[in-house]
Amino acid sequence: MVDRDAPIPEAELHAYVDGELPSNRRAAVEAWLAAHPQDAARVAAWRAQADLINARYAAVAQEPIPPRLDLDRLGRIDRRRPLLALAAVVAAFVLGGLAGWFGRDTWAGGISGLRVFTADAIDAHKLYVVEVRHPVEVAGANRPTWCSGSRSGLAMTCARLSWRNWAQARWRTPAARRERRRRRARHVRRPVGRALHHLLRAV
Amino acid sequence: MNAFRNNVQAAIPALRRYARALTRDAEIANDLVQDTLVRALRSEHLFHEGDVRSWLYTILTNLNRNRLRTLARRPTLASIEEEDAPGTSGPVTGARDIERALSTLVEDQRAALLLVVLEGLSYREVAEVQLPIGTVMSRLARARAGAGVFGWRASAAP
């Protein structure tokens, strides 16, 4: 009959648990398990493990299928997508080309923000690069005198920001009015000054 | 709807079950099944004969392997929340242990174990998913030995 002493390979034990064992080996394995409780415990453990896995996950197959797994919908998306992508690529190419063609003169020769910025930076560099004593910047109080004269060719003063000075600048105070009259009189007295005065008014 | 479509449709519940056990995350599982279905529909012309079901299992297993490979290259952002509400299916006791035990397995071993135990595929069918059949056997054996370290030793010795 069955040889009880022939050792059963582990693969056959697995096959036995999973119902993969050829029927003519079944009796031999069962006899082996009856004689070897340690292997019988292993087989029982594998079965229990399988039961637990099924108990945990078998119900997932009974759940309603989410709508996003609907085959018709997935098929539609799959068919539609390449056409859409192609259309988008063509549209982007055509739009870009048209914009480039019609807009080719818009920025050519115009003053861009970058160019203005660059010019400012170069001016600042030219102004300060000759300076040895103040390599970075001149303190605020010294700046008017520093800027005046040979550097810029202009006489510069700082505006004093008080109400009196503002009004004086607009010829509002009595002293300013007197000054204005005095200047007018001086213009009248000096022909060149008067000509300049009229010219400025005309402009 | 043709026969191929019908077969795919019929396999969806089982695919969801397999994906859920494989990833232990409902959202990722549904993503995997969706990718599997899209790929299957797209390559319908490549499928000539044989079992649609094990073909779909193959696609899903490969997609999951790719997913894990991509994940391994990225820094991990582990979720603090629990993935699944415990005990929504099956007994509450042991459900956590099962998930933990499955998560300790190497991906290929987990796939082999689940395909045999949960999906009821024959060794030959699993071999179509993961060649060759000797590899399937050794993976199954190691999965059973490895997963036994956790959880069900106590419950398995009545």
Chai-1 contact restraints between the chains, C-beta under 6 A:
chainA,res_idxA,chainB,res_idxB,connection_type,confidence,min_distance_angstrom,max_distance_angstrom,comment,restraint_id
A,A11,B,M137,contact,1.0,0.0,6.0,A-B,restraint_1
A,H14,B,L140,contact,1.0,0.0,6.0,A-B,restraint_2
A,D18,B,V116,contact,1.0,0.0,6.0,A-B,restraint_3
A,E20,B,Y123,contact,1.0,0.0,6.0,A-B,restraint_4
A,A45,B,G148,contact,1.0,0.0,6.0,A-B,restraint_5
A,A45,B,A156,contact,1.0,0.0,6.0,A-B,restraint_6
A,W46,B,R144,contact,1.0,0.0,6.0,A-B,restraint_7
A,A48,B,W152,contact,1.0,0.0,6.0,A-B,restraint_8
A,A48,B,A156,contact,1.0,0.0,6.0,A-B,restraint_9
A,Q49,B,W152,contact,1.0,0.0,6.0,A-B,restraint_10
A,A50,B,V117,contact,1.0,0.0,6.0,A-B,restraint_11
A,L52,B,G94,contact,1.0,0.0,6.0,A-B,restraint_12
A,L52,B,I98,contact,1.0,0.0,6.0,A-B,restraint_13
A,L52,B,W152,contact,1.0,0.0,6.0,A-B,restraint_14
A,I53,B,V117,contact,1.0,0.0,6.0,A-B,restraint_15
A,I53,B,L118,contact,1.0,0.0,6.0,A-B,restraint_16
A,A55,B,G90,contact,1.0,0.0,6.0,A-B,restraint_17
A,R56,B,G90,contact,1.0,0.0,6.0,A-B,restraint_18
A,R56,B,A95,contact,1.0,0.0,6.0,A-B,restraint_19
A,R56,B,I98,contact,1.0,0.0,6.0,A-B,restraint_20
A,Y57,B,R17,contact,1.0,0.0,6.0,A-B,restraint_21
A,Y57,B,R20,contact,1.0,0.0,6.0,A-B,restraint_22
A,Y57,B,A21,contact,1.0,0.0,6.0,A-B,restraint_23
A,Y57,B,L118,contact,1.0,0.0,6.0,A-B,restraint_24
A,A59,B,S89,contact,1.0,0.0,6.0,A-B,restraint_25
A,V60,B,R16,contact,1.0,0.0,6.0,A-B,restraint_26
A,V60,B,R17,contact,1.0,0.0,6.0,A-B,restraint_27
A,V60,B,R20,contact,1.0,0.0,6.0,A-B,restraint_28
A,A61,B,P13,contact,1.0,0.0,6.0,A-B,restraint_29
A,A61,B,A14,contact,1.0,0.0,6.0,A-B,restraint_30
A,A61,B,R17,contact,1.0,0.0,6.0,A-B,restraint_31
A,I65,B,I12,contact,1.0,0.0,6.0,A-B,restraint_32
A,P66,B,N30,contact,1.0,0.0,6.0,A-B,restraint_33
A,L69,B,V33,contact,1.0,0.0,6.0,A-B,restraint_34
A,L69,B,Q34,contact,1.0,0.0,6.0,A-B,restraint_35
A,L71,B,Q9,contact,1.0,0.0,6.0,A-B,restraint_36
A,L74,B,L37,contact,1.0,0.0,6.0,A-B,restraint_37
A,L74,B,V38,contact,1.0,0.0,6.0,A-B,restraint_38
A,G75,B,L41,contact,1.0,0.0,6.0,A-B,restraint_39
A,D78,B,V38,contact,1.0,0.0,6.0,A-B,restraint_40
A,D78,B,L41,contact,1.0,0.0,6.0,A-B,restraint_41
A,D78,B,R42,contact,1.0,0.0,6.0,A-B,restraint_42
